Amino acid sequence: MSSINCNGKLIDLSTPKVMGILNITPDSFFDGGKYTNATAIISQVEKMILDGATFIDVGAYSSRPGAKHISESEELQRIIPVIKLLVHEFPEILISIDTFRSEIASQCIENGAAIINDISAGKLDTNMFATIAKLQVPYIIMHMQGTPQTMQNNPNYSNVITDVLHYFSAKIAELRALGVHDIITDVGFGFGKTIEHNYELLNNLKLFKNLNAPTLVGVSRKSMLYKPLEISAEKALNATTSAHTIALQNGANILRAHDVKEAVEAIKIVELTNN
């Protein structure tokens, strides 16, 4: 459970790792439009790797609440040149692809990516599970109510913890039956959740260890942090570090973050308390 196979490399997750975020979308909530040319992309990825990122998560489809839907061909046109560029510039790079489309997943892995990060856990593309089984790559399954366009309309659960646990149990059983080995769960902070739901999940993250799968946490600069503080995403780095610390104390294995250096520092400090 504590290691995953990425392009033939075993990555040990018993020490938490950082996944740096590279959004190549014009409309992502925090860094939309920043990384759309080769120079900006290379310089940002180089910085994240030097700051200690183990993985780089590349997304070409914005999944912020109410985001614009784009076609598969547009997503492909955005993402494939970036994968090729990164593999060329950083031959050892471990790229995660943030997509819910099986065709994008296939083509990105063919071009050198190592992990698929699916916000819909196979729900938005019925071919995804079979594709992952065929590709035999680590697969991040996230919990989301509805779609990015509808998820924040009226999030409702009988009990958010047990509902999300049951959701993952069913998905993991289905994937294991197909022969998928490396499954990582992501409770989906902000994806069809109220602020209260988000904090309940953060507080009870340890319970997800019972699924025998590593946990990824994506809270970086999200509205669950900046709204209660009445600040903007730009000013939410300190709040992000606080949330990362809580997540690590509750067993998070991967932090998906915009600010890699600070996430790595949080891991180091929490590790010192675990010795």
Secondary structure as GFF3:
##gff-version 3
##sequence-region A 1 275
A	DSSP	beta_strand	3	6	.	.	.	ID=ss1
A	DSSP	beta_strand	9	12	.	.	.	ID=ss2
A	DSSP	beta_strand	17	23	.	.	.	ID=ss3
A	DSSP	alpha_helix	38	50	.	.	.	ID=ss4
A	DSSP	beta_strand	55	59	.	.	.	ID=ss5
A	DSSP	alpha_helix	72	89	.	.	.	ID=ss6
A	DSSP	beta_strand	95	98	.	.	.	ID=ss7
A	DSSP	alpha_helix	102	110	.	.	.	ID=ss8
A	DSSP	beta_strand	115	118	.	.	.	ID=ss9
A	DSSP	alpha_helix	128	135	.	.	.	ID=ss10
A	DSSP	beta_strand	139	142	.	.	.	ID=ss11
A	DSSP	alpha_helix	160	177	.	.	.	ID=ss12
A	DSSP	beta_strand	183	186	.	.	.	ID=ss13
A	DSSP	alpha_helix	195	203	.	.	.	ID=ss14
A	DSSP	three_ten_helix	205	211	.	.	.	ID=ss15
A	DSSP	beta_strand	216	217	.	.	.	ID=ss16
A	DSSP	alpha_helix	223	229	.	.	.	ID=ss17
A	DSSP	three_ten_helix	233	235	.	.	.	ID=ss18
A	DSSP	alpha_helix	237	249	.	.	.	ID=ss19
A	DSSP	beta_strand	254	257	.	.	.	ID=ss20
A	DSSP	alpha_helix	260	274	.	.	.	ID=ss21
###
